[in-house]
Amino acid sequence: MIVCHCRVVTDRTVAGAVEAGARSLGAVCRSTGAGQDCGACVFSLKRLVCEHGGAPVPALSAPAHLEVDVAAS
Ligand code: FES
């Protein structure tokens, strides 16, 4: 199944990249070329990386200037 239509990258290619040592989303993108155009495939790529034993994707955090100091409020 094609995961990244822009670069025509399949789920098998992503799985192969993880098995070959690409353990993060960035590493998979660099090694396969996926996710580097429109970005529509990124969530599918993240899921595949996790399913095939890659590192969990770090949670996004708010920029420091947007964090709320609960103790001060
Ligand atoms: S579908 Fe993967 S970059 Fe566009």
Boltz pocket constraint, residues with backbone or C-beta under 6 A from the ligand:
constraints:
  - pocket:
      binder: B
      contacts: [[A, 3], [A, 4], [A, 5], [A, 6], [A, 7], [A, 33], [A, 34], [A, 35], [A, 36], [A, 37], [A, 38], [A, 39], [A, 40], [A, 41], [A, 42]]
      max_distance: 6.0
